[in-house]
């Protein structure tokens, strides 16, 4: 069994959540709150990755894991 590094896992989770955004947009008003939360989470993940802050990256990864279709 291979274990992903943080540098591998975070971009993969970001891509997965970005792929969910069109689904939630299609839902319309009922999906608006979740959409807003996803966008905030992605912004935080982008900032964490850009800064190289490992603790913030771990928090962002854990946050992104909470989203599902």
mmJSON file of the N, C-alpha and C atoms, coordinates in Angstrom:
{"data_MODEL":{"atom_site":{
"group_PDB":["ATOM","ATOM","ATOM","ATOM","ATOM","ATOM","ATOM","ATOM","ATOM","ATOM","ATOM","ATOM","ATOM","ATOM","ATOM","ATOM","ATOM","ATOM","ATOM","ATOM","ATOM","ATOM","ATOM","ATOM","ATOM","ATOM","ATOM","ATOM","ATOM","ATOM","ATOM","ATOM","ATOM","ATOM","ATOM","ATOM","ATOM","ATOM","ATOM","ATOM","ATOM","ATOM","ATOM","ATOM","ATOM","ATOM","ATOM","ATOM","ATOM","ATOM","ATOM","ATOM","ATOM","ATOM","ATOM","ATOM","ATOM","ATOM","ATOM","ATOM","ATOM","ATOM","ATOM","ATOM","ATOM","ATOM","ATOM","ATOM","ATOM","ATOM","ATOM","ATOM","ATOM","ATOM","ATOM","ATOM","ATOM","ATOM","ATOM","ATOM","ATOM","ATOM","ATOM","ATOM","ATOM","ATOM","ATOM","ATOM","ATOM","ATOM","ATOM","ATOM","ATOM","ATOM","ATOM","ATOM","ATOM","ATOM","ATOM","ATOM","ATOM","ATOM","ATOM","ATOM","ATOM","ATOM","ATOM","ATOM","ATOM","ATOM","ATOM","ATOM","ATOM","ATOM","ATOM","ATOM","ATOM","ATOM","ATOM","ATOM","ATOM","ATOM","ATOM","ATOM","ATOM","ATOM","ATOM","ATOM","ATOM","ATOM","ATOM","ATOM","ATOM","ATOM","ATOM","ATOM","ATOM","ATOM","ATOM","ATOM","ATOM","ATOM","ATOM","ATOM","ATOM","ATOM","ATOM","ATOM","ATOM","ATOM","ATOM","ATOM","ATOM","ATOM","ATOM","ATOM","ATOM","ATOM","ATOM","ATOM","ATOM","ATOM","ATOM","ATOM","ATOM","ATOM","ATOM","ATOM","ATOM","ATOM","ATOM","ATOM","ATOM","ATOM","ATOM","ATOM","ATOM","ATOM","ATOM","ATOM","ATOM","ATOM","ATOM","ATOM","ATOM","ATOM","ATOM","ATOM","ATOM","ATOM","ATOM","ATOM","ATOM","ATOM","ATOM","ATOM","ATOM","ATOM","ATOM","ATOM","ATOM","ATOM","ATOM","ATOM","ATOM","ATOM","ATOM"],
"id":[1,2,3,4,5,6,7,8,9,10,11,12,13,14,15,16,17,18,19,20,21,22,23,24,25,26,27,28,29,30,31,32,33,34,35,36,37,38,39,40,41,42,43,44,45,46,47,48,49,50,51,52,53,54,55,56,57,58,59,60,61,62,63,64,65,66,67,68,69,70,71,72,73,74,75,76,77,78,79,80,81,82,83,84,85,86,87,88,89,90,91,92,93,94,95,96,97,98,99,100,101,102,103,104,105,106,107,108,109,110,111,112,113,114,115,116,117,118,119,120,121,122,123,124,125,126,127,128,129,130,131,132,133,134,135,136,137,138,139,140,141,142,143,144,145,146,147,148,149,150,151,152,153,154,155,156,157,158,159,160,161,162,163,164,165,166,167,168,169,170,171,172,173,174,175,176,177,178,179,180,181,182,183,184,185,186,187,188,189,190,191,192,193,194,195,196,197,198,199,200,201,202,203,204,205,206,207],
"type_symbol":["N","C","C","N","C","C","N","C","C","N","C","C","N","C","C","N","C","C","N","C","C","N","C","C","N","C","C","N","C","C","N","C","C","N","C","C","N","C","C","N","C","C","N","C","C","N","C","C","N","C","C","N","C","C","N","C","C","N","C","C","N","C","C","N","C","C","N","C","C","N","C","C","N","C","C","N","C","C","N","C","C","N","C","C","N","C","C","N","C","C","N","C","C","N","C","C","N","C","C","N","C","C","N","C","C","N","C","C","N","C","C","N","C","C","N","C","C","N","C","C","N","C","C","N","C","C","N","C","C","N","C","C","N","C","C","N","C","C","N","C","C","N","C","C","N","C","C","N","C","C","N","C","C","N","C","C","N","C","C","N","C","C","N","C","C","N","C","C","N","C","C","N","C","C","N","C","C","N","C","C","N","C","C","N","C","C","N","C","C","N","C","C","N","C","C","N","C","C","N","C","C","N","C","C","N","C","C"],
"label_atom_id":["N","CA","C","N","CA","C","N","CA","C","N","CA","C","N","CA","C","N","CA","C","N","CA","C","N","CA","C","N","CA","C","N","CA","C","N","CA","C","N","CA","C","N","CA","C","N","CA","C","N","CA","C","N","CA","C","N","CA","C","N","CA","C","N","CA","C","N","CA","C","N","CA","C","N","CA","C","N","CA","C","N","CA","C","N","CA","C","N","CA","C","N","CA","C","N","CA","C","N","CA","C","N","CA","C","N","CA","C","N","CA","C","N","CA","C","N","CA","C","N","CA","C","N","CA","C","N","CA","C","N","CA","C","N","CA","C","N","CA","C","N","CA","C","N","CA","C","N","CA","C","N","CA","C","N","CA","C","N","CA","C","N","CA","C","N","CA","C","N","CA","C","N","CA","C","N","CA","C","N","CA","C","N","CA","C","N","CA","C","N","CA","C","N","CA","C","N","CA","C","N","CA","C","N","CA","C","N","CA","C","N","CA","C","N","CA","C","N","CA","C","N","CA","C","N","CA","C","N","CA","C","N","CA","C","N","CA","C","N","CA","C"],
"label_alt_id":[null,null,null,null,null,null,null,null,null,null,null,null,null,null,null,null,null,null,null,null,null,null,null,null,null,null,null,null,null,null,null,null,null,null,null,null,null,null,null,null,null,null,null,null,null,null,null,null,null,null,null,null,null,null,null,null,null,null,null,null,null,null,null,null,null,null,null,null,null,null,null,null,null,null,null,null,null,null,null,null,null,null,null,null,null,null,null,null,null,null,null,null,null,null,null,null,null,null,null,null,null,null,null,null,null,null,null,null,null,null,null,null,null,null,null,null,null,null,null,null,null,null,null,null,null,null,null,null,null,null,null,null,null,null,null,null,null,null,null,null,null,null,null,null,null,null,null,null,null,null,null,null,null,null,null,null,null,null,null,null,null,null,null,null,null,null,null,null,null,null,null,null,null,null,null,null,null,null,null,null,null,null,null,null,null,null,null,null,null,null,null,null,null,null,null,null,null,null,null,null,null,null,null,null,null,null,null],
"label_comp_id":["UNK","UNK","UNK","UNK","UNK","UNK","UNK","UNK","UNK","UNK","UNK","UNK","UNK","UNK","UNK","UNK","UNK","UNK","UNK","UNK","UNK","UNK","UNK","UNK","UNK","UNK","UNK","UNK","UNK","UNK","UNK","UNK","UNK","UNK","UNK","UNK","UNK","UNK","UNK","UNK","UNK","UNK","UNK","UNK","UNK","UNK","UNK","UNK","UNK","UNK","UNK","UNK","UNK","UNK","UNK","UNK","UNK","UNK","UNK","UNK","UNK","UNK","UNK","UNK","UNK","UNK","UNK","UNK","UNK","UNK","UNK","UNK","UNK","UNK","UNK","UNK","UNK","UNK","UNK","UNK","UNK","UNK","UNK","UNK","UNK","UNK","UNK","UNK","UNK","UNK","UNK","UNK","UNK","UNK","UNK","UNK","UNK","UNK","UNK","UNK","UNK","UNK","UNK","UNK","UNK","UNK","UNK","UNK","UNK","UNK","UNK","UNK","UNK","UNK","UNK","UNK","UNK","UNK","UNK","UNK","UNK","UNK","UNK","UNK","UNK","UNK","UNK","UNK","UNK","UNK","UNK","UNK","UNK","UNK","UNK","UNK","UNK","UNK","UNK","UNK","UNK","UNK","UNK","UNK","UNK","UNK","UNK","UNK","UNK","UNK","UNK","UNK","UNK","UNK","UNK","UNK","UNK","UNK","UNK","UNK","UNK","UNK","UNK","UNK","UNK","UNK","UNK","UNK","UNK","UNK","UNK","UNK","UNK","UNK","UNK","UNK","UNK","UNK","UNK","UNK","UNK","UNK","UNK","UNK","UNK","UNK","UNK","UNK","UNK","UNK","UNK","UNK","UNK","UNK","UNK","UNK","UNK","UNK","UNK","UNK","UNK","UNK","UNK","UNK","UNK","UNK","UNK"],
"label_asym_id":["A","A","A","A","A","A","A","A","A","A","A","A","A","A","A","A","A","A","A","A","A","A","A","A","A","A","A","A","A","A","A","A","A","A","A","A","A","A","A","A","A","A","A","A","A","A","A","A","A","A","A","A","A","A","A","A","A","A","A","A","A","A","A","A","A","A","A","A","A","A","A","A","A","A","A","A","A","A","A","A","A","A","A","A","A","A","A","A","A","A","A","A","A","A","A","A","A","A","A","A","A","A","A","A","A","A","A","A","A","A","A","A","A","A","A","A","A","A","A","A","A","A","A","A","A","A","A","A","A","A","A","A","A","A","A","A","A","A","A","A","A","A","A","A","A","A","A","A","A","A","A","A","A","A","A","A","A","A","A","A","A","A","A","A","A","A","A","A","A","A","A","A","A","A","A","A","A","A","A","A","A","A","A","A","A","A","A","A","A","A","A","A","A","A","A","A","A","A","A","A","A","A","A","A","A","A","A"],
"label_entity_id":["1","1","1","1","1","1","1","1","1","1","1","1","1","1","1","1","1","1","1","1","1","1","1","1","1","1","1","1","1","1","1","1","1","1","1","1","1","1","1","1","1","1","1","1","1","1","1","1","1","1","1","1","1","1","1","1","1","1","1","1","1","1","1","1","1","1","1","1","1","1","1","1","1","1","1","1","1","1","1","1","1","1","1","1","1","1","1","1","1","1","1","1","1","1","1","1","1","1","1","1","1","1","1","1","1","1","1","1","1","1","1","1","1","1","1","1","1","1","1","1","1","1","1","1","1","1","1","1","1","1","1","1","1","1","1","1","1","1","1","1","1","1","1","1","1","1","1","1","1","1","1","1","1","1","1","1","1","1","1","1","1","1","1","1","1","1","1","1","1","1","1","1","1","1","1","1","1","1","1","1","1","1","1","1","1","1","1","1","1","1","1","1","1","1","1","1","1","1","1","1","1","1","1","1","1","1","1"],
"label_seq_id":[1,1,1,2,2,2,3,3,3,4,4,4,5,5,5,6,6,6,7,7,7,8,8,8,9,9,9,10,10,10,11,11,11,12,12,12,13,13,13,14,14,14,15,15,15,16,16,16,17,17,17,18,18,18,19,19,19,20,20,20,21,21,21,22,22,22,23,23,23,24,24,24,25,25,25,26,26,26,27,27,27,28,28,28,29,29,29,30,30,30,31,31,31,32,32,32,33,33,33,34,34,34,35,35,35,36,36,36,37,37,37,38,38,38,39,39,39,40,40,40,41,41,41,42,42,42,43,43,43,44,44,44,45,45,45,46,46,46,47,47,47,48,48,48,49,49,49,50,50,50,51,51,51,52,52,52,53,53,53,54,54,54,55,55,55,56,56,56,57,57,57,58,58,58,59,59,59,60,60,60,61,61,61,62,62,62,63,63,63,64,64,64,65,65,65,66,66,66,67,67,67,68,68,68,69,69,69],
"pdbx_PDB_ins_code":[null,null,null,null,null,null,null,null,null,null,null,null,null,null,null,null,null,null,null,null,null,null,null,null,null,null,null,null,null,null,null,null,null,null,null,null,null,null,null,null,null,null,null,null,null,null,null,null,null,null,null,null,null,null,null,null,null,null,null,null,null,null,null,null,null,null,null,null,null,null,null,null,null,null,null,null,null,null,null,null,null,null,null,null,null,null,null,null,null,null,null,null,null,null,null,null,null,null,null,null,null,null,null,null,null,null,null,null,null,null,null,null,null,null,null,null,null,null,null,null,null,null,null,null,null,null,null,null,null,null,null,null,null,null,null,null,null,null,null,null,null,null,null,null,null,null,null,null,null,null,null,null,null,null,null,null,null,null,null,null,null,null,null,null,null,null,null,null,null,null,null,null,null,null,null,null,null,null,null,null,null,null,null,null,null,null,null,null,null,null,null,null,null,null,null,null,null,null,null,null,null,null,null,null,null,null,null],
"Cartn_x":[0.847,0.0,0.886,0.61,1.376,0.629,1.389,0.81,1.098,0.068,0.24,0.958,1.762,2.341,1.325,1.524,0.654,0.669,1.846,1.988,1.231,0.957,0.174,-1.315,-1.63,-3.021,-3.805,-3.189,-3.924,-4.386,-3.532,-4.026,-5.091,-4.983,-5.983,-7.342,-7.345,-8.608,-9.158,-8.273,-8.726,-9.413,-8.828,-9.414,-10.757,-10.856,-12.111,-13.225,-12.906,-13.919,-14.262,-13.274,-13.558,-14.485,-14.362,-15.238,-16.666,-16.836,-18.169,-18.912,-18.179,-18.796,-19.873,-19.636,-20.72,-21.974,-21.777,-22.923,-23.761,-23.105,-23.832,-24.434,-23.773,-24.352,-25.637,-25.631,-26.79,-27.992,-27.733,-28.813,-29.594,-28.895,-29.551,-29.502,-30.514,-30.515,-30.274,-30.799,-30.516,-29.029,-28.259,-26.839,-25.955,-26.553,-25.784,-24.904,-25.417,-24.627,-23.421,-23.641,-22.537,-21.522,-22.0,-21.12,-20.241,-20.833,-20.077,-19.002,-19.364,-18.413,-17.273,-17.591,-16.556,-15.582,-16.113,-15.248,-14.333,-14.851,-14.012,-12.93,-13.304,-12.335,-11.239,-11.62,-10.637,-9.701,-10.239,-9.394,-8.383,-8.837,-7.933,-6.864,-7.252,-6.3,-5.283,-5.75,-4.842,-3.828,-4.301,-3.409,-2.412,-2.875,-1.991,-0.905,-1.292,-0.323,0.68,0.198,1.082,2.082,1.64,2.523,3.473,3.12,3.938,3.748,2.699,2.398,1.832,2.644,2.265,1.045,0.977,-0.173,-1.45,-1.399,-2.571,-2.939,-1.942,-2.216,-2.919,-2.485,-3.142,-4.587,-4.8,-6.165,-7.031,-6.468,-7.213,-7.557,-6.61,-6.849,-7.987,-7.957,-9.004,-10.355,-10.363,-11.599,-12.158,-11.306,-11.754,-12.275,-11.784,-12.269,-13.739,-14.27,-15.647,-16.683,-16.277,-17.229,-17.466,-18.734,-19.074,-20.208,-20.406,-21.482,-22.742],
"Cartn_y":[-1.183,0.0,1.238,2.173,3.406,4.506,5.372,6.489,7.771,8.551,9.838,10.817,11.652,12.754,13.885,14.831,16.0,16.735,16.825,17.512,16.806,15.535,14.788,14.816,14.668,14.54,15.85,16.96,18.224,18.627,18.645,19.009,18.044,16.781,15.802,16.111,16.455,16.802,18.115,19.06,20.323,20.068,19.24,18.921,18.218,17.339,16.617,17.586,18.526,19.495,20.438,20.832,21.683,20.965,19.663,18.889,18.828,19.008,19.006,20.321,21.397,22.722,22.785,22.285,22.334,21.558,20.495,19.707,20.541,21.214,22.032,23.274,23.82,24.953,24.525,23.323,22.8,22.632,22.365,22.201,23.498,24.626,25.926,26.409,27.169,27.767,26.783,25.552,24.637,24.301,24.396,24.085,25.285,26.467,27.713,27.751,27.312,27.36,26.428,25.216,24.266,24.792,25.405,25.98,27.074,27.928,28.992,28.396,27.364,26.733,26.074,25.421,24.784,25.829,26.934,27.976,28.554,28.746,29.22,28.208,26.95,25.897,25.825,25.972,25.943,27.15,28.304,29.492,29.286,28.732,28.478,27.461,26.44,25.426,26.025,26.87,27.529,28.397,29.157,30.022,29.201,28.115,27.261,26.655,26.175,25.571,26.608,27.796,28.847,29.306,29.309,29.764,28.673,27.42,26.306,26.012,26.56,26.352,24.943,24.054,22.644,22.454,23.169,23.025,23.478,24.599,25.09,24.124,23.525,22.548,21.322,20.86,19.708,20.032,21.236,21.654,21.727,22.283,22.407,21.032,20.117,18.752,18.112,18.23,17.632,18.286,19.579,20.294,19.819,19.683,19.257,17.832,17.011,15.626,15.542,16.613,16.622,16.801,17.115,17.366,16.112,15.893,14.737,15.109,14.27,14.517,13.832],
"Cartn_z":[0.0,0.0,0.0,-0.909,-0.94,-0.208,0.379,1.106,0.343,0.137,-0.533,0.378,-0.222,0.528,0.545,1.408,1.471,0.133,-0.477,-1.759,-2.88,-2.744,-3.727,-3.397,-2.127,-1.702,-1.806,-1.418,-1.416,-2.814,-3.828,-5.158,-5.695,-5.337,-5.77,-5.139,-3.848,-3.178,-3.716,-4.013,-4.584,-5.927,-6.748,-8.05,-7.892,-6.913,-6.687,-6.293,-5.397,-4.969,-6.122,-6.904,-8.065,-9.054,-9.154,-10.027,-9.481,-8.186,-7.581,-7.797,-8.015,-8.115,-9.192,-10.404,-11.403,-10.983,-10.254,-9.774,-8.821,-7.893,-6.924,-7.578,-8.602,-9.339,-10.038,-10.566,-11.279,-10.345,-9.091,-8.112,-7.945,-8.108,-7.964,-6.533,-6.118,-4.78,-3.627,-3.675,-2.562,-2.407,-3.475,-3.402,-3.141,-3.021,-2.898,-1.656,-0.523,0.707,0.606,0.141,-0.015,-1.02,-2.074,-3.085,-2.479,-1.686,-1.021,-0.1,0.632,1.544,0.774,-0.331,-1.148,-1.686,-2.17,-2.719,-1.646,-0.45,0.666,1.007,1.047,1.359,0.3,-0.949,-2.026,-1.964,-1.624,-1.473,-0.354,0.757,1.886,1.496,0.75,0.308,-0.663,-1.562,-2.506,-1.766,-0.784,-0.007,0.799,1.385,2.179,1.301,0.132,-0.777,-1.27,-1.588,-2.095,-1.039,0.21,1.285,1.763,1.475,1.944,3.42,4.014,5.433,5.611,6.138,6.249,7.139,8.246,9.15,8.45,7.742,7.01,5.889,5.253,4.194,4.757,5.924,6.563,6.929,7.457,7.795,6.544,5.47,4.223,3.661,3.709,3.227,3.997,5.29,6.122,5.824,5.623,5.296,3.958,2.949,1.627,1.619,2.507,2.594,2.983,3.554,4.019,2.938,1.716,0.644,-0.186,-0.521,-1.347,-2.297,-3.259,-4.249,-3.809],
"occupancy":[1.0,1.0,1.0,1.0,1.0,1.0,1.0,1.0,1.0,1.0,1.0,1.0,1.0,1.0,1.0,1.0,1.0,1.0,1.0,1.0,1.0,1.0,1.0,1.0,1.0,1.0,1.0,1.0,1.0,1.0,1.0,1.0,1.0,1.0,1.0,1.0,1.0,1.0,1.0,1.0,1.0,1.0,1.0,1.0,1.0,1.0,1.0,1.0,1.0,1.0,1.0,1.0,1.0,1.0,1.0,1.0,1.0,1.0,1.0,1.0,1.0,1.0,1.0,1.0,1.0,1.0,1.0,1.0,1.0,1.0,1.0,1.0,1.0,1.0,1.0,1.0,1.0,1.0,1.0,1.0,1.0,1.0,1.0,1.0,1.0,1.0,1.0,1.0,1.0,1.0,1.0,1.0,1.0,1.0,1.0,1.0,1.0,1.0,1.0,1.0,1.0,1.0,1.0,1.0,1.0,1.0,1.0,1.0,1.0,1.0,1.0,1.0,1.0,1.0,1.0,1.0,1.0,1.0,1.0,1.0,1.0,1.0,1.0,1.0,1.0,1.0,1.0,1.0,1.0,1.0,1.0,1.0,1.0,1.0,1.0,1.0,1.0,1.0,1.0,1.0,1.0,1.0,1.0,1.0,1.0,1.0,1.0,1.0,1.0,1.0,1.0,1.0,1.0,1.0,1.0,1.0,1.0,1.0,1.0,1.0,1.0,1.0,1.0,1.0,1.0,1.0,1.0,1.0,1.0,1.0,1.0,1.0,1.0,1.0,1.0,1.0,1.0,1.0,1.0,1.0,1.0,1.0,1.0,1.0,1.0,1.0,1.0,1.0,1.0,1.0,1.0,1.0,1.0,1.0,1.0,1.0,1.0,1.0,1.0,1.0,1.0,1.0,1.0,1.0,1.0,1.0,1.0],
"B_iso_or_equiv":[0.0,0.0,0.0,0.0,0.0,0.0,0.0,0.0,0.0,0.0,0.0,0.0,0.0,0.0,0.0,0.0,0.0,0.0,0.0,0.0,0.0,0.0,0.0,0.0,0.0,0.0,0.0,0.0,0.0,0.0,0.0,0.0,0.0,0.0,0.0,0.0,0.0,0.0,0.0,0.0,0.0,0.0,0.0,0.0,0.0,0.0,0.0,0.0,0.0,0.0,0.0,0.0,0.0,0.0,0.0,0.0,0.0,0.0,0.0,0.0,0.0,0.0,0.0,0.0,0.0,0.0,0.0,0.0,0.0,0.0,0.0,0.0,0.0,0.0,0.0,0.0,0.0,0.0,0.0,0.0,0.0,0.0,0.0,0.0,0.0,0.0,0.0,0.0,0.0,0.0,0.0,0.0,0.0,0.0,0.0,0.0,0.0,0.0,0.0,0.0,0.0,0.0,0.0,0.0,0.0,0.0,0.0,0.0,0.0,0.0,0.0,0.0,0.0,0.0,0.0,0.0,0.0,0.0,0.0,0.0,0.0,0.0,0.0,0.0,0.0,0.0,0.0,0.0,0.0,0.0,0.0,0.0,0.0,0.0,0.0,0.0,0.0,0.0,0.0,0.0,0.0,0.0,0.0,0.0,0.0,0.0,0.0,0.0,0.0,0.0,0.0,0.0,0.0,0.0,0.0,0.0,0.0,0.0,0.0,0.0,0.0,0.0,0.0,0.0,0.0,0.0,0.0,0.0,0.0,0.0,0.0,0.0,0.0,0.0,0.0,0.0,0.0,0.0,0.0,0.0,0.0,0.0,0.0,0.0,0.0,0.0,0.0,0.0,0.0,0.0,0.0,0.0,0.0,0.0,0.0,0.0,0.0,0.0,0.0,0.0,0.0,0.0,0.0,0.0,0.0,0.0,0.0],
"pdbx_formal_charge":[null,null,null,null,null,null,null,null,null,null,null,null,null,null,null,null,null,null,null,null,null,null,null,null,null,null,null,null,null,null,null,null,null,null,null,null,null,null,null,null,null,null,null,null,null,null,null,null,null,null,null,null,null,null,null,null,null,null,null,null,null,null,null,null,null,null,null,null,null,null,null,null,null,null,null,null,null,null,null,null,null,null,null,null,null,null,null,null,null,null,null,null,null,null,null,null,null,null,null,null,null,null,null,null,null,null,null,null,null,null,null,null,null,null,null,null,null,null,null,null,null,null,null,null,null,null,null,null,null,null,null,null,null,null,null,null,null,null,null,null,null,null,null,null,null,null,null,null,null,null,null,null,null,null,null,null,null,null,null,null,null,null,null,null,null,null,null,null,null,null,null,null,null,null,null,null,null,null,null,null,null,null,null,null,null,null,null,null,null,null,null,null,null,null,null,null,null,null,null,null,null,null,null,null,null,null,null],
"auth_seq_id":[1,1,1,2,2,2,3,3,3,4,4,4,5,5,5,6,6,6,7,7,7,8,8,8,9,9,9,10,10,10,11,11,11,12,12,12,13,13,13,14,14,14,15,15,15,16,16,16,17,17,17,18,18,18,19,19,19,20,20,20,21,21,21,22,22,22,23,23,23,24,24,24,25,25,25,26,26,26,27,27,27,28,28,28,29,29,29,30,30,30,31,31,31,32,32,32,33,33,33,34,34,34,35,35,35,36,36,36,37,37,37,38,38,38,39,39,39,40,40,40,41,41,41,42,42,42,43,43,43,44,44,44,45,45,45,46,46,46,47,47,47,48,48,48,49,49,49,50,50,50,51,51,51,52,52,52,53,53,53,54,54,54,55,55,55,56,56,56,57,57,57,58,58,58,59,59,59,60,60,60,61,61,61,62,62,62,63,63,63,64,64,64,65,65,65,66,66,66,67,67,67,68,68,68,69,69,69],
"auth_comp_id":["UNK","UNK","UNK","UNK","UNK","UNK","UNK","UNK","UNK","UNK","UNK","UNK","UNK","UNK","UNK","UNK","UNK","UNK","UNK","UNK","UNK","UNK","UNK","UNK","UNK","UNK","UNK","UNK","UNK","UNK","UNK","UNK","UNK","UNK","UNK","UNK","UNK","UNK","UNK","UNK","UNK","UNK","UNK","UNK","UNK","UNK","UNK","UNK","UNK","UNK","UNK","UNK","UNK","UNK","UNK","UNK","UNK","UNK","UNK","UNK","UNK","UNK","UNK","UNK","UNK","UNK","UNK","UNK","UNK","UNK","UNK","UNK","UNK","UNK","UNK","UNK","UNK","UNK","UNK","UNK","UNK","UNK","UNK","UNK","UNK","UNK","UNK","UNK","UNK","UNK","UNK","UNK","UNK","UNK","UNK","UNK","UNK","UNK","UNK","UNK","UNK","UNK","UNK","UNK","UNK","UNK","UNK","UNK","UNK","UNK","UNK","UNK","UNK","UNK","UNK","UNK","UNK","UNK","UNK","UNK","UNK","UNK","UNK","UNK","UNK","UNK","UNK","UNK","UNK","UNK","UNK","UNK","UNK","UNK","UNK","UNK","UNK","UNK","UNK","UNK","UNK","UNK","UNK","UNK","UNK","UNK","UNK","UNK","UNK","UNK","UNK","UNK","UNK","UNK","UNK","UNK","UNK","UNK","UNK","UNK","UNK","UNK","UNK","UNK","UNK","UNK","UNK","UNK","UNK","UNK","UNK","UNK","UNK","UNK","UNK","UNK","UNK","UNK","UNK","UNK","UNK","UNK","UNK","UNK","UNK","UNK","UNK","UNK","UNK","UNK","UNK","UNK","UNK","UNK","UNK","UNK","UNK","UNK","UNK","UNK","UNK","UNK","UNK","UNK","UNK","UNK","UNK"],
"auth_asym_id":["A","A","A","A","A","A","A","A","A","A","A","A","A","A","A","A","A","A","A","A","A","A","A","A","A","A","A","A","A","A","A","A","A","A","A","A","A","A","A","A","A","A","A","A","A","A","A","A","A","A","A","A","A","A","A","A","A","A","A","A","A","A","A","A","A","A","A","A","A","A","A","A","A","A","A","A","A","A","A","A","A","A","A","A","A","A","A","A","A","A","A","A","A","A","A","A","A","A","A","A","A","A","A","A","A","A","A","A","A","A","A","A","A","A","A","A","A","A","A","A","A","A","A","A","A","A","A","A","A","A","A","A","A","A","A","A","A","A","A","A","A","A","A","A","A","A","A","A","A","A","A","A","A","A","A","A","A","A","A","A","A","A","A","A","A","A","A","A","A","A","A","A","A","A","A","A","A","A","A","A","A","A","A","A","A","A","A","A","A","A","A","A","A","A","A","A","A","A","A","A","A","A","A","A","A","A","A"],
"auth_atom_id":["N","CA","C","N","CA","C","N","CA","C","N","CA","C","N","CA","C","N","CA","C","N","CA","C","N","CA","C","N","CA","C","N","CA","C","N","CA","C","N","CA","C","N","CA","C","N","CA","C","N","CA","C","N","CA","C","N","CA","C","N","CA","C","N","CA","C","N","CA","C","N","CA","C","N","CA","C","N","CA","C","N","CA","C","N","CA","C","N","CA","C","N","CA","C","N","CA","C","N","CA","C","N","CA","C","N","CA","C","N","CA","C","N","CA","C","N","CA","C","N","CA","C","N","CA","C","N","CA","C","N","CA","C","N","CA","C","N","CA","C","N","CA","C","N","CA","C","N","CA","C","N","CA","C","N","CA","C","N","CA","C","N","CA","C","N","CA","C","N","CA","C","N","CA","C","N","CA","C","N","CA","C","N","CA","C","N","CA","C","N","CA","C","N","CA","C","N","CA","C","N","CA","C","N","CA","C","N","CA","C","N","CA","C","N","CA","C","N","CA","C","N","CA","C","N","CA","C","N","CA","C","N","CA","C","N","CA","C","N","CA","C"],
"pdbx_PDB_model_num":[1,1,1,1,1,1,1,1,1,1,1,1,1,1,1,1,1,1,1,1,1,1,1,1,1,1,1,1,1,1,1,1,1,1,1,1,1,1,1,1,1,1,1,1,1,1,1,1,1,1,1,1,1,1,1,1,1,1,1,1,1,1,1,1,1,1,1,1,1,1,1,1,1,1,1,1,1,1,1,1,1,1,1,1,1,1,1,1,1,1,1,1,1,1,1,1,1,1,1,1,1,1,1,1,1,1,1,1,1,1,1,1,1,1,1,1,1,1,1,1,1,1,1,1,1,1,1,1,1,1,1,1,1,1,1,1,1,1,1,1,1,1,1,1,1,1,1,1,1,1,1,1,1,1,1,1,1,1,1,1,1,1,1,1,1,1,1,1,1,1,1,1,1,1,1,1,1,1,1,1,1,1,1,1,1,1,1,1,1,1,1,1,1,1,1,1,1,1,1,1,1,1,1,1,1,1,1]
}}}
